[in-house]
Structure formats: structure tokens, C-alpha cells
Amino acid sequence: MRSFEELVAEAESADVSGWGFGWLDGRATEERPPWGYSGLLADRLSRANSALDIDTGGGEVLAEASVLPPRMVVTEGWAPNAEHARTLLGPRGVDVVESSDGPLPFRGSSFDLVTSRHPVHPDWTEIARVLAPGGRYFAQHVGAASAFELIEHFLGPLPEQRTGRDAHAEAAAAEAAGLLVDGLRIAHCRMEFFDVGAVVWILRKCVWWVPGFTAAAYEPQLRELDRTMRAGEPFIATSARHLIEASKPRT
């Protein structure tokens, strides 16, 4: 294994734009939920007339679908990701709208399908508003305390934050906004990090995990991880995901 300094420097200079994770190949692994979100999404998109994908990132997940609806719109709040999505999805006629917090910039009942893979903060009132009667919401969300073993290694115990993103609480919020939750599945998946560069890279990409992260500011914690990994022990964490499907009543 290369030196601590070399691994950190490489990870600090690596590209973290878009929403692909290929840089981690051979350096980290994450077990996937059993339902296969991309395939399920592609099936639903192929049967829709108009669809909105919220917080699309760089558009990588949507791009896996071979058939898109006649009207396909995505939103993304981070400008570099939005630009990446335009490059990837624009040639297929997808409209990329830069939008983050606040109301969705669309008329009510605009879409018969709304989707998202890992939305930042699902606004159920807005999702219900832009769905046409009989329309459906289909998404994979990040669940409660996802990757908190890693996050708390840097920030210490976060008992209150661990309760956020609860799947059943989100389902209740969806129903309070007027949607009918038709399905809810929960999975907990193993994550492994094999070198300290992988940790630096993921914390640069997922900036909300350890806000304000820099390798210099957290060097003691990184060196502790580095020592353990050099002894042959990967750092283990657990990701939480839930698949949620809901519909808007016709009346």
C-alpha cells in the first residue's frame, strides 16, 4: 500500500463531479439492496407519458434506462451535477432544470410519474402537487443512520441525527400529504473501505456526511483509519435504503 500522504493527495485531487462512484473500484465496496432499483425504474419509465426525476445528480441512473417517456424532466440543485446531466441526458431530449430548495418549478398535475434515487429532502406536498391524479411516486431513499459508523468516526456520537430519514416516518408524511403508500421495503447493506484514500474521496463527494471536511482538519482520525487498514482490516459501515412507492388518488 502506498504511503498515507500519497493516498490522501490522490483522493484530494480526484474528480468528484457527477454521481458515479467508479473511482472507488477496488478500494471500497457497497452491497446493493435486493430489489434492483435501476431495473425497476427503467420498467416504470418505459410505461410513462411524462416523468420527473428529482435530485437526479449527474443523470447516471436515469441514463441506464433504454426507453424514456415522451416528456422527461429532471431537477438538480448542484450546478456541476446539472451540467453533467445536460451532457449525458440532453441528447436524449431530457429537460434539465436547476432547482434545489423551495417549490418545484412546475404546474400542478404535470407528471404521471415522479421518481428519485436518494432525494435530499423529499417534499411530499410538492410531490403530490405535481403528480397528476392516478400518478405514481417511485423512489429509493437513503434510510436512517446510513453510514453512521464512518460519520461518527469523525464527528462523534450523533444520537438525534440517527433518527432522521426513518422509512416509516417518511411513509406517514407521504400519506399526510395526500398520497397512498402502496409499497415500502427496507434494506441494510454492508460497506467496506480498504484504504484511506477511499474515505477521503467519499467524504469529498458526500459533503453532507461530514460538513466542512478536509483531510488536514481530520488528519488524526484519518491516520487512525489508515493504521487499521494497513493491518488488513477494512473499515466496515452499514448503508440504509428504502424503496417507496405511492400513488395520488384519482379523486
C-alpha positions as CSV (number, residue, x, y, z in Angstrom):
1,M,0.0,0.0,0.0
2,R,1.3,3.5,-0.9
3,S,2.0,6.0,1.9
4,F,-0.7,7.8,3.8
5,E,0.4,11.1,2.2
6,E,0.2,9.7,-1.4
7,L,-3.2,8.1,-0.9
8,V,-4.7,11.3,0.6
9,A,-3.2,13.6,-2.1
10,E,-4.5,11.4,-4.8
11,A,-8.0,11.4,-3.3
12,E,-8.0,15.2,-2.8
13,S,-7.1,15.8,-6.4
14,A,-9.6,13.3,-7.9
15,D,-12.8,14.4,-9.7
16,V,-15.9,14.1,-7.6
17,S,-18.4,15.7,-10.0
18,G,-21.4,13.8,-11.3
19,W,-22.9,10.9,-9.4
20,G,-20.7,8.0,-10.4
21,F,-18.6,6.0,-8.0
22,G,-16.3,4.2,-10.3
23,W,-13.2,5.8,-8.7
24,L,-13.8,3.5,-5.7
25,D,-13.5,0.3,-7.8
26,G,-11.0,-1.9,-5.9
27,R,-10.9,0.5,-3.0
28,A,-14.3,0.2,-1.5
29,T,-17.5,-1.9,-1.9
30,E,-21.1,-1.4,-1.0
31,E,-23.7,-4.2,-1.1
32,R,-26.7,-3.3,-3.1
33,P,-30.3,-3.6,-2.0
34,P,-32.0,-6.8,-3.2
35,W,-34.7,-5.1,-5.3
36,G,-32.6,-3.7,-8.2
37,Y,-33.7,-0.1,-8.4
38,S,-32.4,0.8,-11.8
39,G,-34.2,-2.1,-13.5
40,L,-37.5,-1.3,-11.7
41,L,-37.1,2.4,-12.6
42,A,-36.5,1.6,-16.3
43,D,-39.6,-0.5,-16.4
44,R,-41.8,2.3,-15.0
45,L,-40.2,4.9,-17.2
46,S,-40.9,2.8,-20.3
47,R,-44.7,2.9,-19.5
48,A,-45.0,6.6,-18.6
49,N,-46.0,9.5,-20.7
50,S,-44.4,12.2,-18.6
51,A,-42.0,11.8,-15.8
52,L,-39.9,14.0,-13.4
53,D,-36.7,12.7,-11.7
54,I,-35.9,14.8,-8.6
55,D,-32.3,15.3,-7.4
56,T,-31.0,13.4,-10.5
57,G,-27.3,14.0,-9.7
58,G,-25.4,13.7,-12.9
59,G,-28.1,11.8,-14.5
60,E,-26.2,8.5,-14.4
61,V,-29.1,6.4,-13.0
62,L,-31.7,7.7,-15.4
63,A,-29.3,7.2,-18.3
64,E,-29.4,3.4,-17.7
65,A,-33.0,3.3,-18.9
66,S,-33.2,2.4,-22.6
67,V,-36.6,4.0,-23.0
68,L,-37.7,7.3,-21.6
69,P,-41.1,8.9,-21.6
70,P,-42.0,11.4,-24.4
71,R,-41.7,14.2,-21.8
72,M,-38.8,13.6,-19.4
73,V,-37.7,16.3,-16.9
74,V,-35.0,16.2,-14.2
75,T,-34.1,18.5,-11.4
76,E,-30.7,19.0,-9.8
77,G,-29.6,21.6,-7.3
78,W,-25.8,21.4,-7.6
79,A,-24.5,23.2,-10.8
80,P,-21.7,20.8,-11.7
81,N,-24.0,17.8,-11.5
82,A,-26.7,19.7,-13.5
83,E,-24.1,20.4,-16.2
84,H,-23.1,16.7,-16.2
85,A,-26.7,15.7,-16.6
86,R,-27.2,18.1,-19.5
87,T,-24.2,16.5,-21.3
88,L,-25.5,13.0,-20.6
89,L,-29.2,13.3,-21.0
90,G,-29.6,16.4,-23.2
91,P,-29.0,14.4,-26.4
92,R,-32.0,12.2,-25.4
93,G,-34.3,15.2,-25.2
94,V,-34.3,15.4,-21.4
95,D,-35.0,18.8,-19.9
96,V,-32.6,19.5,-17.0
97,V,-33.8,22.1,-14.6
98,E,-31.5,23.5,-11.9
99,S,-33.7,23.6,-8.7
100,S,-33.0,22.8,-5.1
101,D,-34.9,24.1,-2.1
102,G,-38.4,25.5,-2.4
103,P,-41.4,24.7,-4.5
104,L,-40.9,22.6,-7.6
105,P,-41.0,24.9,-10.7
106,F,-43.8,23.0,-12.4
107,R,-47.6,23.4,-12.7
108,G,-49.8,21.1,-10.7
109,S,-50.7,17.7,-12.1
110,S,-47.8,17.9,-14.6
111,F,-46.4,14.4,-14.4
112,D,-47.9,10.9,-14.3
113,L,-44.6,9.6,-12.7
114,V,-42.2,11.2,-10.2
115,T,-39.0,9.4,-9.3
116,S,-35.9,9.9,-7.3
117,R,-32.8,8.0,-6.2
118,H,-31.6,9.3,-2.9
119,P,-33.5,12.6,-2.8
120,V,-32.0,15.2,-0.4
121,H,-35.3,16.1,1.4
122,P,-38.4,14.7,-0.2
123,D,-41.1,17.4,-0.2
124,W,-44.2,15.3,-0.1
125,T,-46.6,18.3,-0.5
126,E,-44.8,19.3,-3.7
127,I,-44.6,15.7,-5.0
128,A,-48.3,15.3,-4.5
129,R,-49.0,18.7,-6.2
130,V,-47.1,18.0,-9.4
131,L,-48.4,14.4,-9.8
132,A,-51.4,14.0,-12.0
133,P,-54.4,12.2,-10.4
134,G,-53.6,8.5,-10.6
135,G,-49.9,9.3,-11.0
136,R,-47.2,7.5,-9.0
137,Y,-44.1,8.2,-7.0
138,F,-41.4,5.6,-7.1
139,A,-38.0,6.1,-5.4
140,Q,-35.1,4.7,-3.4
141,H,-34.3,6.8,-0.4
142,V,-31.4,6.8,2.0
143,G,-32.5,5.4,5.3
144,A,-31.9,6.2,9.0
145,A,-28.3,6.3,10.3
146,S,-26.8,5.3,6.9
147,A,-23.0,5.1,7.0
148,F,-23.1,6.5,10.5
149,E,-20.2,4.3,11.6
150,L,-18.0,6.3,9.3
151,I,-19.7,9.7,10.0
152,E,-19.4,9.2,13.8
153,H,-15.8,8.2,13.5
154,F,-15.1,11.8,12.5
155,L,-17.9,13.7,14.4
156,G,-18.5,11.6,17.5
157,P,-21.9,10.2,18.6
158,L,-25.0,11.8,16.9
159,P,-28.0,10.2,18.6
160,E,-30.5,12.7,17.4
161,Q,-29.4,12.6,13.8
162,R,-29.6,8.8,13.8
163,T,-33.4,9.0,14.0
164,G,-33.7,11.1,10.8
165,R,-34.8,9.6,7.4
166,D,-36.9,6.9,9.1
167,A,-38.7,4.9,6.5
168,H,-42.0,4.6,8.4
169,A,-42.0,8.3,9.3
170,E,-41.5,9.2,5.6
171,A,-44.3,6.9,4.6
172,A,-46.5,8.6,7.2
173,A,-45.5,12.0,5.8
174,A,-46.4,11.0,2.3
175,E,-49.8,9.9,3.4
176,A,-50.3,13.1,5.3
177,A,-49.7,15.0,2.0
178,G,-52.5,13.0,0.4
179,L,-50.6,10.1,-1.2
180,L,-51.4,6.4,-0.8
181,V,-48.3,4.4,0.1
182,D,-48.5,1.2,-1.9
183,G,-45.2,-0.3,-1.0
184,L,-42.3,0.1,1.4
185,R,-39.2,-2.1,1.5
186,I,-36.1,-1.6,3.8
187,A,-32.6,-2.9,3.4
188,H,-29.3,-2.6,5.3
189,C,-26.2,-3.1,3.3
190,R,-22.6,-3.7,4.1
191,M,-20.0,-1.1,3.1
192,E,-16.2,-1.8,3.2
193,F,-13.4,0.7,2.8
194,F,-9.9,-0.7,2.0
195,D,-7.7,2.4,2.0
196,V,-7.7,5.9,3.5
197,G,-7.9,7.4,0.0
198,A,-11.4,5.9,-0.5
199,V,-12.6,7.5,2.7
200,V,-11.2,10.9,1.7
201,W,-12.8,10.7,-1.7
202,I,-16.3,9.6,-0.4
203,L,-16.3,12.4,2.2
204,R,-15.4,15.0,-0.5
205,K,-18.3,13.6,-2.7
206,C,-20.9,13.2,0.0
207,V,-20.3,16.6,1.5
208,W,-23.2,16.4,3.9
209,W,-21.7,13.4,5.8
210,V,-19.0,15.4,7.5
211,P,-19.7,19.1,6.7
212,G,-16.6,21.1,6.0
213,F,-14.5,18.0,5.7
214,T,-10.8,18.4,4.7
215,A,-8.1,15.9,5.2
216,A,-6.0,18.4,7.1
217,A,-8.8,19.1,9.6
218,Y,-9.4,15.4,10.3
219,E,-5.8,14.1,9.9
220,P,-5.8,12.3,13.3
221,Q,-9.0,10.3,12.5
222,L,-7.7,9.5,9.0
223,R,-4.4,8.3,10.3
224,E,-6.2,6.0,12.8
225,L,-8.2,4.5,9.9
226,D,-5.0,4.2,7.9
227,R,-3.2,2.2,10.6
228,T,-6.2,-0.2,10.9
229,M,-6.4,-0.7,7.1
230,R,-2.7,-1.3,6.8
231,A,-3.1,-4.1,9.3
232,G,-5.5,-5.8,6.9
233,E,-8.8,-4.7,8.5
234,P,-11.2,-2.8,6.2
235,F,-13.4,-0.2,7.8
236,I,-17.0,-1.5,7.9
237,A,-20.1,0.6,7.8
238,T,-23.8,0.0,7.0
239,S,-25.9,1.8,4.5
240,A,-29.6,2.0,4.9
241,R,-32.0,2.2,2.0
242,H,-35.8,2.0,1.5
243,L,-37.8,1.6,-1.6
244,I,-41.1,3.5,-1.5
245,E,-44.0,3.6,-4.0
246,A,-47.0,5.8,-3.6
247,S,-49.9,6.9,-5.7
248,K,-52.1,10.0,-6.0
249,P,-55.8,9.2,-5.8
250,R,-57.9,10.0,-8.9
251,T,-60.5,11.8,-6.9
